[in-house]
Amino acid sequence: MKLDISIVIPACNEGQIIEKTIKTTAEYLKEKRLNFEIIVVDDGSSDNTLKILEQIQHSLPSLKIIKHEANLGKGRSVKDGVLAADGGIILFTDADLSAPLSNLDKMMDEINKGFHIVVGSRYIKGAIIKNRPVIRQILGKGFSFIIRLFKLTEVSDTQCGFKLFKKDVAKNIFTNLSIDGYAFDVEVLYISKLYGYKICECPIIWIDNTSSKMKLFRDAYRMFKDVLKIKFGNTTRHLQKK
C-alpha cells in the first residue's frame, strides 16, 4: 500500500506523554483518510518509553519503532527516522505536539503548490504562540539573528520542530546531515539552500510545553558551536565528498 505521509517523532524519556501523542497523531491522520506510518525514534530512553511504544504497536501496526541504545541526539534521531520513512511526504514533529497537527493542513497545501519544504514558523505574521516563556522567545530570536547574519538560511524560525518535506528531498538532505544535536535544523536548511530547494515558511499555532528537556544556556552554547561547524566548512566539505 502506498503511504501518503510519514510522521517522524524523536523521543527520549517521554513515557508520560508518548501514548497520548501516538493516539492523537493516528486519530488525526485517520480522520484525514491518509495512508500513514508513524516512526518514533527512541533515543536511548531510560524510562518506560520503549515498553509503551511496543505495547501500542500491537494495536497500531502503522507504528514503527527505531531504538538507539544510547542517547545520540535529536538530529541523529530525526535523521534515522527520515531515512527509514516510506511516505510520499515526511513530517517531523516534537513528541509533546507543541505544534498541533491541525497545522498540517495548510502546510500540505504549500507542498501541493510546488514547494519542496514547508517550515512551520512562530515568527511570521499569522502565527499564534501560547505559553511560551519570554526567555525562550528572546533566545530563539537571538539565535535566528545569528543564523541570518551568517547567511546560512533566510528562514526566520529555524528551530521550530514542525517541518514538512517531499520524500525525495528529505532523503537527499538527511543523507548528508552531519550534526546530531539541536542545531541540526540549521544544517537541514543550509543543505536545502545549497541544493536550491524551494522553501516556504508557514505560520503555525504553537502551544509551548514548558516541561521541555532542553537546558537553555547549556544547549544554546552547544548549538552555537555546531553553527560554527556548519558555517566554516563542516557541512560544505561533507557535501563535496559525496
ZAKEVEX-160228 format. One record per residue (C-alpha): residue number from 1; residue in three letters; x, y negated, z. Coordinates in steps of 0.001 Angstrom, whole numbers. Layout:
! ZAKEVEX-160228
NUM | ALA | X | Y | Z
...
! end
This chain:
! ZAKEVEX-160228
1 | MET | 0 | 0 | 0
2 | LYS | 1349 | -3409 | -989
3 | LEU | 1841 | -5666 | 2011
4 | ASP | 716 | -9276 | 1792
5 | ILE | 2703 | -10520 | 4763
6 | SER | 5279 | -9528 | 7360
7 | ILE | 5366 | -11255 | 10754
8 | VAL | 8784 | -11141 | 12440
9 | ILE | 8876 | -11726 | 16200
10 | PRO | 12162 | -11774 | 18167
11 | ALA | 11642 | -10701 | 21775
12 | CYS | 13826 | -10476 | 24861
13 | ASN | 12231 | -9642 | 28219
14 | GLU | 8748 | -10569 | 27032
15 | GLY | 6936 | -7800 | 28883
16 | GLN | 4439 | -10187 | 30441
17 | ILE | 3168 | -11575 | 27126
18 | ILE | 4119 | -9224 | 24296
19 | GLU | 918 | -7132 | 24331
20 | LYS | -1283 | -10219 | 24068
21 | THR | 958 | -11627 | 21335
22 | ILE | 748 | -8463 | 19219
23 | LYS | -3013 | -8101 | 19638
24 | THR | -3640 | -11784 | 18868
25 | THR | -1475 | -11559 | 15748
26 | ALA | -3084 | -8348 | 14494
27 | GLU | -6621 | -9646 | 15065
28 | TYR | -5897 | -12858 | 13181
29 | LEU | -4420 | -11046 | 10182
30 | LYS | -7297 | -8550 | 10085
31 | GLU | -9808 | -11412 | 10102
32 | LYS | -7983 | -12876 | 7088
33 | ARG | -8218 | -9480 | 5350
34 | LEU | -4470 | -9373 | 4827
35 | ASN | -2428 | -6201 | 4488
36 | PHE | 291 | -6779 | 7053
37 | GLU | 3068 | -5490 | 9218
38 | ILE | 4312 | -6920 | 12497
39 | ILE | 8015 | -6456 | 13178
40 | VAL | 9184 | -7006 | 16740
41 | VAL | 12922 | -7047 | 17339
42 | ASP | 13607 | -6183 | 20970
43 | ASP | 16877 | -7976 | 21660
44 | GLY | 18312 | -5922 | 24500
45 | SER | 15402 | -6380 | 26910
46 | SER | 15980 | -5180 | 30468
47 | ASP | 12279 | -5243 | 31399
48 | ASN | 9387 | -3135 | 30061
49 | THR | 9091 | -4891 | 26683
50 | LEU | 10142 | -1837 | 24673
51 | LYS | 7864 | 532 | 26605
52 | ILE | 4860 | -1738 | 25989
53 | LEU | 5686 | -2008 | 22289
54 | GLU | 5897 | 1769 | 21956
55 | GLN | 2506 | 2147 | 23647
56 | ILE | 921 | -397 | 21295
57 | GLN | 2436 | 1309 | 18277
58 | HIS | 330 | 4431 | 18896
59 | SER | -2836 | 2493 | 18079
60 | LEU | -1268 | -11 | 15675
61 | PRO | 798 | 1809 | 13020
62 | SER | 1483 | -1508 | 11277
63 | LEU | 3771 | -2426 | 14187
64 | LYS | 7472 | -1862 | 13508
65 | ILE | 9973 | -1928 | 16364
66 | ILE | 13667 | -2689 | 15983
67 | LYS | 15757 | -2124 | 19108
68 | HIS | 19022 | -3863 | 19963
69 | GLU | 20877 | -2024 | 22709
70 | ALA | 22478 | -5310 | 23800
71 | ASN | 21390 | -8933 | 23533
72 | LEU | 22696 | -10142 | 20162
73 | GLY | 20912 | -13495 | 19926
74 | LYS | 17764 | -14918 | 18372
75 | GLY | 19400 | -15477 | 14997
76 | ARG | 20528 | -11878 | 14718
77 | SER | 17088 | -10660 | 15813
78 | VAL | 15260 | -12703 | 13181
79 | LYS | 17795 | -11641 | 10549
80 | ASP | 17326 | -7934 | 11286
81 | GLY | 13550 | -8349 | 11252
82 | VAL | 13505 | -10216 | 7948
83 | LEU | 15813 | -7723 | 6250
84 | ALA | 13501 | -4892 | 7348
85 | ALA | 10347 | -6671 | 6118
86 | ASP | 8309 | -5479 | 3125
87 | GLY | 5623 | -8171 | 2888
88 | GLY | 5302 | -10461 | -114
89 | ILE | 5728 | -13405 | 2236
90 | ILE | 7552 | -13375 | 5565
91 | LEU | 6826 | -15470 | 8646
92 | PHE | 8960 | -15611 | 11722
93 | THR | 7411 | -16906 | 14910
94 | ASP | 8226 | -17033 | 18608
95 | ALA | 6911 | -14378 | 20962
96 | ASP | 4988 | -16935 | 23018
97 | LEU | 2991 | -18125 | 19984
98 | SER | 3573 | -21784 | 20868
99 | ALA | 2649 | -22341 | 17235
100 | PRO | -844 | -20807 | 16936
101 | LEU | -1324 | -18526 | 13951
102 | SER | -4063 | -20841 | 12673
103 | ASN | -1162 | -22945 | 11332
104 | LEU | -513 | -20206 | 8801
105 | ASP | -3461 | -21090 | 6556
106 | LYS | -2144 | -24433 | 5313
107 | MET | 1415 | -23102 | 5135
108 | MET | 302 | -20311 | 2824
109 | ASP | -1392 | -22947 | 677
110 | GLU | 2002 | -24615 | 244
111 | ILE | 3587 | -21314 | -772
112 | ASN | 842 | -20915 | -3365
113 | LYS | 1726 | -24379 | -4713
114 | GLY | 5215 | -23136 | -5551
115 | PHE | 7343 | -23851 | -2509
116 | HIS | 9881 | -21169 | -1612
117 | ILE | 9983 | -22046 | 2095
118 | VAL | 7482 | -23790 | 4342
119 | VAL | 8784 | -25116 | 7658
120 | GLY | 6372 | -25815 | 10475
121 | SER | 7148 | -29288 | 11824
122 | ARG | 6372 | -31063 | 15084
123 | TYR | 7936 | -34324 | 13943
124 | ILE | 5955 | -35417 | 10902
125 | LYS | 2617 | -37135 | 10532
126 | GLY | -315 | -34871 | 11285
127 | ALA | 1471 | -32685 | 13847
128 | ILE | -221 | -32140 | 17205
129 | ILE | 2004 | -31418 | 20211
130 | LYS | 705 | -30388 | 23632
131 | ASN | 2526 | -29704 | 26932
132 | ARG | 5998 | -30402 | 25509
133 | PRO | 8327 | -31780 | 28216
134 | VAL | 9836 | -35184 | 27439
135 | ILE | 13396 | -33881 | 27828
136 | ARG | 12773 | -31258 | 25147
137 | GLN | 11413 | -33891 | 22797
138 | ILE | 14438 | -36126 | 23358
139 | LEU | 16970 | -33316 | 22891
140 | GLY | 15086 | -31967 | 19878
141 | LYS | 15019 | -35285 | 18077
142 | GLY | 18636 | -35963 | 19024
143 | PHE | 19675 | -32615 | 17575
144 | SER | 17721 | -33342 | 14395
145 | PHE | 19539 | -36683 | 14093
146 | ILE | 22918 | -34909 | 14254
147 | ILE | 21843 | -32390 | 11607
148 | ARG | 20788 | -35152 | 9227
149 | LEU | 23988 | -37091 | 9998
150 | PHE | 25994 | -34047 | 8940
151 | LYS | 23795 | -33785 | 5812
152 | LEU | 23078 | -30108 | 6362
153 | THR | 19363 | -30447 | 5589
154 | GLU | 16718 | -33118 | 5148
155 | VAL | 14223 | -31156 | 7258
156 | SER | 13248 | -33193 | 10318
157 | ASP | 12404 | -30291 | 12661
158 | THR | 14973 | -27569 | 12094
159 | GLN | 14286 | -25724 | 15357
160 | CYS | 10561 | -25103 | 15093
161 | GLY | 10055 | -21355 | 15476
162 | PHE | 7458 | -21064 | 12737
163 | LYS | 8833 | -20704 | 9206
164 | LEU | 7345 | -19015 | 6133
165 | PHE | 9299 | -17626 | 3163
166 | LYS | 8734 | -15890 | -113
167 | LYS | 10134 | -12391 | 263
168 | ASP | 12998 | -12534 | -2253
169 | VAL | 14058 | -15952 | -966
170 | ALA | 14091 | -14761 | 2655
171 | LYS | 16142 | -11679 | 1783
172 | ASN | 18723 | -13757 | -66
173 | ILE | 19059 | -16296 | 2730
174 | PHE | 19180 | -13906 | 5670
175 | THR | 21621 | -11537 | 3960
176 | ASN | 24052 | -14461 | 4054
177 | LEU | 23291 | -15567 | 7610
178 | SER | 26312 | -15604 | 9946
179 | ILE | 25043 | -17480 | 13018
180 | ASP | 23488 | -15225 | 15679
181 | GLY | 22446 | -17897 | 18188
182 | TYR | 19758 | -20593 | 18299
183 | ALA | 21424 | -22706 | 15584
184 | PHE | 20610 | -20024 | 13016
185 | ASP | 17675 | -22159 | 11845
186 | VAL | 20128 | -24835 | 10714
187 | GLU | 22158 | -22304 | 8763
188 | VAL | 18986 | -20924 | 7171
189 | LEU | 18060 | -24388 | 5938
190 | TYR | 21612 | -25211 | 4862
191 | ILE | 21840 | -21996 | 2810
192 | SER | 18443 | -22855 | 1328
193 | LYS | 19799 | -26262 | 330
194 | LEU | 22910 | -24742 | -1260
195 | TYR | 20731 | -22391 | -3317
196 | GLY | 18357 | -25176 | -4330
197 | TYR | 15199 | -23617 | -2904
198 | LYS | 12080 | -25791 | -2708
199 | ILE | 11281 | -26547 | 936
200 | CYS | 8116 | -28103 | 2324
201 | GLU | 7613 | -29404 | 5867
202 | CYS | 4098 | -28796 | 7107
203 | PRO | 2653 | -30491 | 10221
204 | ILE | 1517 | -27954 | 12792
205 | ILE | -231 | -27633 | 16113
206 | TRP | 2299 | -26832 | 18844
207 | ILE | 1305 | -25911 | 22399
208 | ASP | 4588 | -25711 | 24280
209 | ASN | 5363 | -22754 | 26503
210 | THR | 7212 | -24302 | 29446
211 | SER | 8477 | -20880 | 30590
212 | SER | 10920 | -20724 | 27678
213 | LYS | 14097 | -18764 | 28475
214 | MET | 16287 | -21268 | 26662
215 | LYS | 18712 | -23053 | 29021
216 | LEU | 18552 | -26553 | 27619
217 | PHE | 22003 | -28014 | 28193
218 | ARG | 23988 | -24785 | 28023
219 | ASP | 22304 | -23674 | 24813
220 | ALA | 22415 | -27193 | 23344
221 | TYR | 26213 | -27098 | 23728
222 | ARG | 26413 | -23691 | 22048
223 | MET | 24173 | -24887 | 19241
224 | PHE | 26388 | -27908 | 18638
225 | LYS | 29444 | -25621 | 18382
226 | ASP | 27614 | -23467 | 15833
227 | VAL | 26584 | -26543 | 13843
228 | LEU | 30266 | -27486 | 13594
229 | LYS | 30980 | -23999 | 12237
230 | ILE | 28255 | -24426 | 9621
231 | LYS | 29373 | -27923 | 8666
232 | PHE | 33093 | -27280 | 8434
233 | GLY | 33258 | -24206 | 6306
234 | ASN | 31952 | -21124 | 8085
235 | THR | 28776 | -20812 | 6015
236 | THR | 30249 | -22046 | 2737
237 | ARG | 33196 | -19626 | 2958
238 | HIS | 30831 | -16779 | 3770
239 | LEU | 28730 | -17516 | 689
240 | GLN | 31806 | -17769 | -1527
241 | LYS | 32881 | -14264 | -508
242 | LYS | 29583 | -12814 | -1736
! end
